[in-house]
Amino acid sequence: MTDMGDAPAAPEAVRTYGLVKRFGEQVAVAGVDLVVPKGSFAGLVGPNGAGKTTTLSMITGLLRPDAGVATIGGADVWRDPVLVKARVGVLPEGLRLFERLSGRELLTYNGRLRGISKDEVGRRAEELLKVMDLAGAADKLVVDYSTGMRKKIALAAALLHNPEVLFLDEPFEGVDPVSANTLIEVLRRYTASGSTVIFSSHVMELVERLCDWVSVMNRGQIVAQGPTGRVRDGNTLNEAFLRLVGARAEDGAGGEGLSWLGSSSA
C-alpha cells in the first residue's frame, strides 16, 4: 500500500487489520488495512471487482471475513455485533425495501426495530421526510417510488437512529440530479455534526468534490489512502486513480483494435 502520510490526528471511526475474503479459489479481498478518521466524508474507490462492496460488507457485519479484524469506534464488529450495529447506518447497493409499506410506515417500522419510542420515531420521521423532499409522498407505497425516491427513503431509514458512521454503497447510481443534490446536502449536514460517511463510487469527480478523505482499492488491497489532496498529489483524482491502479492511456477504447468502428458499411 502507498503510504499517503502520517496517521490521521482525528480519532479513527473505522479501522481494519488484514481483512481477507475468499470465494472458492478467488481472493476478493487480500488483506485490507483501511483507516477512516472520525468526522470525515470518506470515499472508497476502485475498479470493478476491486473488492469495495465485499470490504464494506465485512466492516458492517453483513459478511464474515476469513481473516482479519474490523472495528467501528474501537469496537470489534464480530465480537460486539449488537453494539456496532447500533453505531452504524447502512445503505447497501441493490437494497431491498419493504415495498408494500408507505414511506412513513417504513421509517416507523425501522425506528421501532431500533428501540426508539413511538413519539420520537414519529418526530424524526416527519423531519426526515421533509428534508428529503418526500413529505408529499409520505403515504405513498414504496413500490410506487422512483429510483431517486427509493434512495432518499432508504437514506432516511439509515439515518433515523442517528448513527455514528454511515456506510453507502454507490448511493448516487441511477439517481436524478435533483435527488442527488438533496442526498448530498443531507450528508454534508450529517458530517458537519461530527459523524462519519463512507461511500463507494466509480465517479471520481463526485468523490473529489465531496470527500476530504479517500481510500483507493485495487485487486483486493488498499493501494493508497489519506486526505484527498494528498492522494491527488497535484493531479485530478481521476488521473491519480488511473496511475495508482496501473491503467494506461492506450488501454480500452482508445487503444488498438475496433478499426471498423465508425466506418461506413456502404
Backbone bond lengths (Angstrom), bond angles and torsions (degrees), N, CA, C in turn:
res aa  C-N    CA-C-N  psi(-1)  N-CA   C-N-CA  omega(-1)  CA-C   N-CA-C  phi
1 M - - - 1.470 - - 1.514 110.04 -
2 T 1.316 116.54 138.73 1.458 121.39 175.16 1.513 109.62 -74.98
3 D 1.318 117.41 125.05 1.463 122.03 178.54 1.517 108.65 -83.47
4 M 1.337 116.50 119.74 1.454 121.20 -176.28 1.526 111.92 -97.64
5 G 1.328 116.97 21.13 1.463 118.59 176.60 1.500 111.08 127.86
6 D 1.330 116.08 -171.81 1.447 122.14 -178.43 1.519 111.04 -66.45
7 A 1.326 115.84 160.94 1.455 120.94 176.99 1.519 109.30 -61.14
8 P 1.344 117.88 148.17 1.452 120.68 -177.18 1.522 111.51 -61.71
9 A 1.348 115.83 141.51 1.456 120.48 179.84 1.523 111.11 -70.00
10 A 1.338 116.84 -31.45 1.456 121.11 -179.37 1.528 110.19 -70.23
11 P 1.351 117.20 152.87 1.467 119.55 174.22 1.525 110.31 -58.00
12 E 1.313 115.88 152.61 1.462 120.06 -177.75 1.523 111.07 -85.44
13 A 1.321 116.30 125.91 1.462 121.01 174.41 1.515 109.97 -79.32
14 V 1.337 115.81 -40.59 1.458 122.00 -177.96 1.518 109.14 -134.95
15 R 1.325 116.29 137.47 1.463 121.39 176.71 1.512 109.01 -147.01
16 T 1.310 116.83 132.42 1.456 120.84 174.07 1.523 109.11 -124.32
17 Y 1.320 114.82 150.96 1.456 121.84 179.68 1.533 108.53 -129.96
18 G 1.319 115.75 109.89 1.456 120.99 172.84 1.513 115.64 58.90
19 L 1.327 118.01 39.26 1.470 119.83 179.06 1.522 111.03 -64.55
20 V 1.338 115.64 131.90 1.465 121.82 -179.88 1.524 108.63 -133.42
21 K 1.329 116.08 137.80 1.470 120.79 173.43 1.513 109.73 -144.01
22 R 1.326 115.41 127.04 1.462 122.35 177.34 1.521 110.09 -115.76
23 F 1.310 115.29 145.57 1.453 122.18 171.71 1.523 106.14 -122.22
24 G 1.325 115.71 95.31 1.461 119.35 -173.47 1.517 109.84 67.40
25 E 1.315 116.23 -125.45 1.460 121.07 179.35 1.531 112.58 -85.25
26 Q 1.319 115.84 -11.93 1.466 119.67 -177.70 1.525 111.47 -86.18
27 V 1.322 115.95 129.48 1.469 121.49 175.44 1.526 107.35 -95.82
28 A 1.323 116.47 106.58 1.467 120.92 -177.49 1.519 111.51 -81.66
29 V 1.323 117.16 -38.08 1.456 123.11 178.56 1.524 107.47 -131.12
30 A 1.335 116.51 124.34 1.464 120.72 -167.20 1.523 112.84 -118.47
31 G 1.330 116.92 52.43 1.458 120.18 177.09 1.512 112.97 94.42
32 V 1.325 116.62 63.83 1.466 121.74 -175.83 1.523 111.42 -87.88
33 D 1.333 115.84 124.85 1.462 123.41 173.11 1.531 107.34 -111.93
34 L 1.315 115.28 91.03 1.462 121.75 -176.52 1.519 109.42 -102.50
35 V 1.322 116.16 138.19 1.463 120.55 174.14 1.519 108.76 -133.95
36 V 1.336 115.41 134.58 1.465 121.46 178.12 1.526 108.09 -133.60
37 P 1.333 118.18 119.90 1.471 120.70 -179.79 1.528 111.86 -68.46
38 K 1.312 115.66 149.14 1.459 121.52 176.86 1.515 110.25 -63.17
39 G 1.327 116.47 138.15 1.454 122.12 177.58 1.508 115.07 82.86
40 S 1.325 117.02 6.47 1.467 119.89 -178.05 1.524 111.53 -91.82
41 F 1.312 114.66 158.60 1.463 123.03 169.98 1.524 103.61 -105.55
42 A 1.319 116.43 98.61 1.456 121.80 -167.50 1.524 111.90 -108.82
43 G 1.322 115.25 137.71 1.454 121.52 176.80 1.519 110.88 -107.81
44 L 1.321 116.26 140.47 1.462 122.72 172.81 1.518 106.63 -116.45
45 V 1.330 116.66 111.72 1.458 120.80 -173.59 1.524 110.24 -122.21
46 G 1.322 114.94 156.83 1.457 120.78 178.57 1.509 110.23 171.66
47 P 1.330 117.90 163.20 1.465 120.87 178.20 1.525 110.71 -65.43
48 N 1.325 116.12 167.28 1.457 119.97 172.78 1.522 109.36 -56.94
49 G 1.326 116.71 134.72 1.455 120.24 179.22 1.511 114.75 83.32
50 A 1.342 117.33 7.63 1.470 120.22 -178.12 1.528 112.38 -73.36
51 G 1.345 116.98 -21.08 1.461 120.75 -179.83 1.517 114.62 108.77
52 K 1.335 117.13 13.55 1.467 120.71 -176.16 1.530 111.69 -63.67
53 T 1.313 116.91 -53.28 1.464 120.85 -177.16 1.522 110.73 -63.61
54 T 1.319 117.39 -40.62 1.465 120.78 178.56 1.520 110.65 -62.68
55 T 1.334 116.62 -41.86 1.460 121.00 178.59 1.526 111.06 -62.77
56 L 1.330 117.17 -47.91 1.462 120.49 179.00 1.530 111.31 -62.34
57 S 1.320 116.90 -37.00 1.468 120.50 179.45 1.521 111.33 -64.51
58 M 1.342 117.03 -37.34 1.463 119.85 178.20 1.520 111.18 -71.83
59 I 1.328 117.68 -39.06 1.466 121.15 -178.84 1.525 110.98 -66.07
60 T 1.321 117.29 -34.60 1.463 121.07 -176.49 1.526 113.22 -91.93
61 G 1.326 116.92 4.07 1.460 119.58 175.84 1.507 115.04 82.81
62 L 1.320 117.54 12.48 1.466 121.02 179.28 1.525 112.01 -87.55
63 L 1.323 117.02 -17.84 1.461 121.72 -176.74 1.521 107.93 -144.64
64 R 1.336 116.59 126.63 1.465 120.39 -177.24 1.527 110.07 -80.18
65 P 1.335 117.74 129.04 1.469 120.36 179.34 1.523 111.15 -73.49
66 D 1.328 116.20 155.60 1.459 121.16 174.34 1.519 110.80 -80.00
67 A 1.319 116.89 -24.76 1.461 122.38 177.64 1.516 108.35 -159.88
68 G 1.329 115.72 159.66 1.454 120.51 176.43 1.517 113.63 100.08
69 V 1.320 115.11 175.52 1.464 123.11 -176.61 1.520 109.19 -132.75
70 A 1.329 116.44 142.05 1.459 122.58 173.49 1.523 108.44 -127.21
71 T 1.328 116.96 134.35 1.459 120.90 179.13 1.523 110.64 -127.65
72 I 1.324 115.02 146.04 1.467 123.23 174.20 1.523 106.86 -120.99
73 G 1.325 116.48 115.14 1.453 119.79 -177.03 1.515 112.73 56.86
74 G 1.325 116.39 31.65 1.459 122.05 179.08 1.509 114.84 88.63
75 A 1.327 118.24 -10.38 1.466 121.68 -179.78 1.523 110.13 -91.57
76 D 1.327 116.25 135.02 1.452 122.19 -179.15 1.533 109.84 -71.72
77 V 1.318 115.87 126.53 1.470 121.32 -175.41 1.522 111.84 -60.28
78 W 1.322 117.80 -36.80 1.456 120.34 -174.43 1.521 113.39 -98.15
79 R 1.325 118.34 -16.72 1.462 120.44 175.88 1.518 111.90 -90.33
80 D 1.328 117.33 -29.94 1.470 122.37 179.20 1.525 110.30 -126.59
81 P 1.345 117.17 61.22 1.466 119.72 -173.53 1.527 114.35 -62.67
82 V 1.334 117.99 -36.49 1.467 120.12 -178.54 1.517 110.01 -67.60
83 L 1.346 116.78 -44.77 1.458 121.24 178.66 1.522 110.68 -61.33
84 V 1.330 117.06 -45.67 1.463 121.28 -177.85 1.521 111.24 -64.78
85 K 1.311 117.03 -43.93 1.471 120.11 -178.28 1.523 112.09 -64.69
86 A 1.334 116.89 -25.45 1.460 119.77 175.90 1.520 110.97 -74.07
87 R 1.341 116.96 -21.07 1.458 121.65 -176.94 1.521 113.57 -91.52
88 V 1.318 117.74 -14.04 1.463 119.26 -172.09 1.523 112.07 -118.84
89 G 1.330 113.73 153.64 1.453 122.59 168.10 1.513 106.89 -120.91
90 V 1.319 117.00 142.24 1.460 120.61 -173.73 1.525 110.21 -132.88
91 L 1.333 114.94 131.70 1.458 121.57 173.07 1.527 106.70 -124.98
92 P 1.348 116.97 87.01 1.463 119.81 -176.58 1.517 111.85 -75.64
93 E 1.326 115.53 160.29 1.454 120.86 176.05 1.523 108.85 -67.95
94 G 1.331 116.87 139.41 1.454 120.57 179.17 1.517 113.17 68.73
95 L 1.342 117.22 28.99 1.462 121.50 -178.44 1.527 111.01 -59.12
96 R 1.328 115.31 132.53 1.468 120.95 173.81 1.520 109.21 -96.18
97 L 1.314 115.77 128.87 1.453 121.57 -179.51 1.518 110.54 -107.53
98 F 1.322 116.14 162.63 1.464 120.61 173.85 1.524 107.84 -77.18
99 E 1.324 116.07 91.70 1.462 122.18 -167.08 1.518 114.33 -72.06
100 R 1.324 117.59 -18.56 1.461 119.92 -178.97 1.523 112.28 -92.38
101 L 1.330 115.62 10.41 1.457 121.03 170.10 1.519 108.57 -101.99
102 S 1.306 116.75 154.64 1.458 119.91 172.29 1.527 108.25 -77.89
103 G 1.319 116.52 169.42 1.452 119.59 177.90 1.511 111.92 -57.96
104 R 1.321 116.70 -44.90 1.462 121.13 179.77 1.529 110.97 -64.48
105 E 1.326 117.13 -42.31 1.462 120.73 179.34 1.528 111.42 -64.45
106 L 1.324 116.40 -37.50 1.464 120.32 179.37 1.526 111.01 -62.84
107 L 1.328 116.65 -44.45 1.454 120.23 178.14 1.527 111.46 -65.78
108 T 1.310 116.58 -41.23 1.469 120.71 178.86 1.521 110.55 -61.87
109 Y 1.321 116.78 -44.12 1.459 122.09 179.79 1.526 110.75 -61.47
110 N 1.336 116.93 -47.05 1.463 121.07 179.97 1.528 111.22 -63.38
111 G 1.312 116.39 -41.53 1.452 119.78 -179.66 1.512 113.08 -65.37
112 R 1.327 116.79 -41.63 1.466 120.10 179.55 1.523 110.73 -67.31
113 L 1.353 117.46 -35.62 1.463 120.33 175.03 1.526 111.21 -61.39
114 R 1.323 116.11 -32.08 1.461 121.42 179.55 1.530 112.46 -81.71
115 G 1.311 117.50 -0.47 1.455 120.79 177.66 1.509 114.64 82.99
116 I 1.330 117.57 15.05 1.463 121.29 178.49 1.525 108.92 -82.01
117 S 1.318 117.27 139.32 1.459 121.00 -177.89 1.527 110.85 -60.92
118 K 1.316 115.39 155.75 1.459 121.00 -177.51 1.525 112.12 -59.06
119 D 1.335 116.54 -44.75 1.461 120.15 -179.26 1.523 111.52 -64.87
120 E 1.332 116.47 -42.40 1.460 120.32 -178.79 1.527 110.52 -68.43
121 V 1.325 117.82 -39.43 1.469 121.29 176.50 1.515 109.92 -59.47
122 G 1.331 116.09 -45.02 1.460 120.00 179.88 1.512 112.19 -60.60
123 R 1.337 116.90 -42.27 1.465 120.93 179.99 1.526 110.84 -65.40
124 R 1.335 116.29 -47.55 1.461 119.69 -179.17 1.526 111.62 -65.55
125 A 1.332 116.56 -39.53 1.462 120.63 -179.55 1.524 110.96 -61.85
126 E 1.331 116.98 -44.35 1.458 119.91 -179.52 1.523 110.92 -63.38
127 E 1.340 117.05 -40.57 1.458 120.33 179.11 1.524 111.07 -65.03
128 L 1.325 116.92 -43.35 1.464 120.75 -179.61 1.519 111.32 -66.31
129 L 1.322 117.02 -41.67 1.465 120.33 178.86 1.527 110.85 -61.17
130 K 1.319 116.34 -39.00 1.458 120.41 179.11 1.519 111.20 -68.41
131 V 1.341 116.83 -47.56 1.464 121.44 -178.74 1.524 111.16 -62.89
132 M 1.332 117.00 -37.39 1.461 121.89 -179.08 1.523 113.00 -81.60
133 D 1.336 116.09 3.89 1.462 121.31 -178.71 1.530 111.03 59.25
134 L 1.337 115.47 40.67 1.461 121.35 179.75 1.529 112.36 -119.04
135 A 1.328 117.34 8.29 1.463 119.86 -177.10 1.526 111.62 -58.60
136 G 1.330 116.27 -37.70 1.463 120.06 179.97 1.512 113.91 -71.91
137 A 1.339 116.76 -15.68 1.472 121.43 -179.99 1.519 111.32 -114.04
138 A 1.327 117.11 15.95 1.463 120.92 -174.79 1.519 112.83 -60.26
139 D 1.325 117.42 -34.36 1.468 121.03 -177.73 1.525 112.61 -101.96
140 K 1.305 116.26 11.41 1.463 122.21 175.68 1.516 109.31 -87.62
141 L 1.338 118.22 142.44 1.458 120.97 179.53 1.524 110.20 -65.99
142 V 1.323 115.58 141.43 1.465 120.75 -179.18 1.522 111.10 -60.89
143 V 1.327 117.89 -30.19 1.465 121.11 179.54 1.525 111.51 -59.30
144 D 1.330 116.40 -23.65 1.465 121.02 -179.35 1.532 112.50 -97.18
145 Y 1.328 117.58 5.52 1.458 121.36 178.61 1.532 110.27 -77.84
146 S 1.324 116.03 149.15 1.458 121.08 172.11 1.529 109.12 -75.26
147 T 1.337 117.06 173.80 1.469 120.80 179.35 1.528 111.07 -59.76
148 G 1.331 116.28 -45.25 1.458 120.00 179.32 1.512 112.25 -62.74
149 M 1.325 117.67 -40.80 1.462 121.49 178.62 1.523 111.16 -65.59
150 R 1.329 117.00 -37.69 1.468 120.67 177.73 1.519 111.27 -63.56
151 K 1.343 115.98 -42.69 1.460 119.30 178.96 1.527 110.44 -63.31
152 K 1.324 116.45 -38.63 1.461 119.55 -178.60 1.525 111.65 -70.43
153 I 1.319 118.65 -41.03 1.468 119.64 179.90 1.527 110.18 -71.04
154 A 1.343 116.85 -32.73 1.466 120.26 177.13 1.521 110.70 -67.96
155 L 1.348 116.89 -38.88 1.457 120.05 176.82 1.525 110.30 -66.98
156 A 1.325 116.82 -39.55 1.468 120.32 177.06 1.523 110.48 -59.79
157 A 1.339 117.04 -42.06 1.466 120.76 178.99 1.525 111.30 -64.88
158 A 1.343 116.63 -36.36 1.465 120.79 179.68 1.520 112.14 -71.28
159 L 1.330 117.13 -26.32 1.467 121.99 -178.13 1.525 113.21 -91.99
160 L 1.315 117.28 -14.05 1.461 122.22 -169.02 1.527 113.56 -55.08
161 H 1.328 117.84 -37.88 1.463 121.25 -177.30 1.530 112.44 -92.51
162 N 1.333 116.45 11.18 1.468 122.80 177.01 1.526 111.74 56.19
163 P 1.338 117.65 62.95 1.462 120.53 -177.09 1.524 112.35 -71.57
164 E 1.332 115.77 159.61 1.464 120.90 176.84 1.525 111.24 -77.67
165 V 1.344 115.50 -34.38 1.460 121.19 -177.45 1.524 108.74 -132.60
166 L 1.322 115.94 133.04 1.456 122.01 -179.77 1.527 109.38 -115.37
167 F 1.334 116.51 124.24 1.453 122.50 179.90 1.527 109.72 -107.14
168 L 1.331 116.06 126.81 1.458 121.59 -177.87 1.524 109.24 -128.92
169 D 1.327 116.78 125.13 1.459 121.42 179.14 1.523 108.60 -106.57
170 E 1.331 116.37 108.81 1.468 122.90 -177.86 1.538 111.31 50.93
171 P 1.328 117.72 56.78 1.467 119.65 -174.15 1.519 115.01 -69.57
172 F 1.336 117.78 -19.97 1.463 119.96 -175.61 1.528 112.83 -103.61
173 E 1.320 116.94 2.75 1.466 119.52 -178.57 1.525 110.53 -68.26
174 G 1.323 116.26 126.58 1.458 121.69 178.99 1.510 114.56 75.98
175 V 1.337 117.25 11.37 1.461 121.14 -177.07 1.523 109.92 -100.79
176 D 1.322 116.98 134.92 1.458 121.12 -179.66 1.526 109.92 -69.61
177 P 1.340 118.26 159.19 1.470 121.35 -175.17 1.519 114.40 -58.31
178 V 1.328 117.57 -36.29 1.464 120.08 -179.39 1.526 110.42 -66.56
179 S 1.340 116.66 -46.73 1.466 120.62 178.46 1.520 110.94 -65.01
180 A 1.343 116.57 -39.57 1.468 120.69 179.17 1.517 110.85 -61.03
181 N 1.331 116.53 -40.98 1.463 120.23 179.39 1.526 111.07 -63.81
182 T 1.336 116.58 -38.80 1.464 120.56 177.14 1.523 110.42 -62.64
183 L 1.333 116.27 -46.02 1.465 120.37 179.61 1.525 111.12 -60.13
184 I 1.326 116.11 -43.68 1.467 121.01 -178.19 1.528 110.86 -62.57
185 E 1.329 117.08 -44.52 1.462 120.23 -179.40 1.526 111.65 -63.09
186 V 1.338 116.06 -40.09 1.469 119.92 178.18 1.525 110.48 -64.50
187 L 1.329 117.42 -42.85 1.461 121.50 -178.93 1.519 111.58 -66.95
188 R 1.325 117.17 -36.30 1.465 120.17 177.27 1.525 111.04 -65.58
189 R 1.310 117.25 -40.63 1.460 120.69 176.99 1.524 110.18 -63.67
190 Y 1.302 115.95 -37.54 1.470 121.99 -178.74 1.528 110.79 -65.03
191 T 1.335 118.25 -47.92 1.468 120.63 -179.76 1.532 111.37 -71.18
192 A 1.324 117.40 -29.44 1.464 120.53 178.20 1.529 111.51 -63.25
193 S 1.329 116.38 -22.22 1.469 121.11 179.16 1.522 112.17 -83.80
194 G 1.351 117.10 -3.09 1.464 120.92 179.58 1.504 114.60 104.29
195 S 1.334 117.07 -2.42 1.462 120.95 177.27 1.529 109.92 -82.71
196 T 1.314 116.22 172.20 1.462 121.63 -171.94 1.524 111.03 -121.50
197 V 1.325 116.02 136.25 1.467 122.27 174.19 1.520 109.01 -116.14
198 I 1.324 116.07 132.58 1.460 121.96 172.91 1.518 106.99 -126.04
199 F 1.329 116.86 119.76 1.456 117.98 179.27 1.516 111.24 -136.33
200 S 1.322 114.16 145.16 1.459 120.42 177.11 1.523 108.27 -97.81
201 S 1.321 115.69 146.94 1.464 120.31 -179.50 1.515 109.64 -161.87
202 H 1.333 114.95 153.83 1.457 120.84 173.28 1.528 111.15 -96.59
203 V 1.325 116.85 -8.31 1.457 121.08 -173.55 1.528 109.50 -92.64
204 M 1.329 116.07 98.34 1.465 120.56 -174.97 1.527 112.57 -62.84
205 E 1.334 116.87 -36.91 1.461 120.20 -179.02 1.528 110.68 -62.41
206 L 1.330 116.68 -38.44 1.460 121.08 179.29 1.522 110.41 -68.39
207 V 1.312 117.35 -44.07 1.466 121.28 178.99 1.521 110.07 -62.46
208 E 1.323 116.79 -43.71 1.458 121.18 -179.35 1.522 111.23 -62.55
209 R 1.333 116.48 -36.56 1.462 120.94 -178.11 1.528 112.47 -75.27
210 L 1.341 116.64 -34.55 1.457 120.31 -172.43 1.520 114.55 -97.22
211 C 1.318 117.37 -34.25 1.460 120.73 -164.24 1.526 113.43 -96.27
212 D 1.327 115.53 137.69 1.452 120.61 172.64 1.530 111.48 -97.55
213 W 1.333 115.98 -7.08 1.476 122.07 178.84 1.527 107.56 -140.30
214 V 1.317 116.94 139.81 1.462 119.34 -179.38 1.524 110.05 -142.57
215 S 1.328 115.35 141.48 1.459 123.00 174.22 1.520 107.68 -121.40
216 V 1.327 116.02 132.02 1.461 121.78 -177.39 1.522 108.87 -108.94
217 M 1.344 116.36 124.56 1.462 121.99 178.67 1.516 110.53 -107.85
218 N 1.317 115.78 145.88 1.461 121.58 173.52 1.528 108.19 -154.02
219 R 1.311 115.87 128.60 1.466 122.38 178.07 1.524 112.38 51.88
220 G 1.330 115.13 44.72 1.450 120.72 172.95 1.506 115.99 80.15
221 Q 1.341 118.22 10.99 1.454 121.01 -179.39 1.526 110.90 -136.10
222 I 1.339 116.14 156.47 1.455 121.48 171.94 1.520 107.67 -81.93
223 V 1.322 117.00 120.52 1.466 120.42 -178.93 1.528 111.81 -101.18
224 A 1.319 117.61 -14.84 1.469 121.89 175.29 1.514 108.48 -166.44
225 Q 1.309 116.64 146.95 1.465 120.71 172.85 1.515 109.43 -161.45
226 G 1.319 114.35 152.25 1.451 120.30 -179.49 1.513 110.36 153.19
227 P 1.341 117.99 -171.37 1.462 120.43 175.19 1.527 110.06 -54.52
228 T 1.309 116.60 142.10 1.463 120.86 -173.85 1.524 112.07 -56.00
229 G 1.334 117.37 -43.92 1.461 120.18 179.91 1.510 112.66 -60.51
230 R 1.326 116.81 -36.35 1.459 120.50 -179.52 1.537 111.21 -72.07
231 V 1.322 116.38 -39.14 1.471 119.97 177.36 1.522 110.12 -65.96
232 R 1.325 116.85 -38.49 1.467 120.80 179.12 1.521 111.21 -64.76
233 D 1.333 117.10 -39.74 1.461 122.62 175.79 1.535 111.86 55.54
234 G 1.333 115.67 47.70 1.456 120.37 176.37 1.512 115.47 84.73
235 N 1.324 117.78 -3.02 1.468 122.21 177.72 1.518 109.23 -108.45
236 T 1.314 117.23 178.22 1.449 119.61 167.72 1.525 107.17 -73.20
237 L 1.315 116.73 159.66 1.457 119.32 179.01 1.527 110.72 -63.27
238 N 1.329 116.29 -35.48 1.467 119.60 179.03 1.529 110.89 -63.51
239 E 1.331 117.20 -42.69 1.460 120.76 178.31 1.527 111.19 -63.67
240 A 1.338 115.66 -43.60 1.460 119.67 178.49 1.522 111.16 -64.28
241 F 1.326 115.90 -40.30 1.461 121.25 179.27 1.524 111.14 -60.80
242 L 1.332 116.92 -47.92 1.465 120.38 -179.72 1.523 111.37 -60.95
243 R 1.322 116.06 -38.37 1.471 119.39 178.05 1.526 111.08 -67.58
244 L 1.314 117.11 -42.21 1.456 121.05 -176.09 1.523 113.03 -68.20
245 V 1.340 116.93 -33.72 1.464 119.16 -179.20 1.521 112.11 -93.11
246 G 1.342 116.43 2.85 1.461 119.74 174.54 1.502 114.83 78.72
247 A 1.338 117.98 21.35 1.459 120.53 177.63 1.518 109.48 -77.78
248 R 1.325 116.66 145.69 1.459 121.93 179.77 1.513 109.91 -114.53
249 A 1.292 116.32 149.46 1.468 121.20 -177.87 1.512 112.01 -59.03
250 E 1.358 115.87 -31.63 1.468 117.89 -176.79 1.515 112.76 -84.01
251 D 1.359 117.24 -6.75 1.453 119.50 177.85 1.520 109.92 -71.36
252 G 1.306 116.60 152.04 1.458 121.28 173.85 1.510 112.15 82.94
253 A 1.352 114.31 -149.37 1.464 120.37 -170.40 1.519 112.68 -65.74
254 G 1.347 117.85 -20.39 1.453 119.63 -177.97 1.512 113.40 -84.88
255 G 1.346 117.76 -5.25 1.454 120.78 -176.44 1.509 112.25 -89.05
256 E 1.342 114.44 -159.20 1.460 119.96 -178.61 1.520 110.01 -73.73
257 G 1.328 115.93 164.92 1.449 120.87 -178.93 1.512 111.48 92.81
258 L 1.316 115.73 175.86 1.461 123.06 -179.54 1.521 111.91 55.95
259 S 1.341 115.86 31.92 1.470 119.18 -179.20 1.512 111.80 -63.24
260 W 1.354 115.09 -21.42 1.459 119.07 -178.27 1.539 112.02 -81.39
261 L 1.341 116.44 -17.06 1.460 119.87 -174.43 1.523 110.96 -67.34
262 G 1.297 116.66 124.62 1.463 122.02 178.66 1.515 113.51 91.67
263 S 1.344 117.70 -9.88 1.454 119.73 177.56 1.512 109.89 -83.39
264 S 1.322 116.20 148.47 1.458 120.71 -177.20 1.506 111.12 -70.70
265 S 1.340 115.81 140.85 1.464 120.90 177.38 1.516 111.39 -90.12
266 A 1.337 116.68 -2.88 1.459 120.48 -178.13 1.525 110.50 -74.98
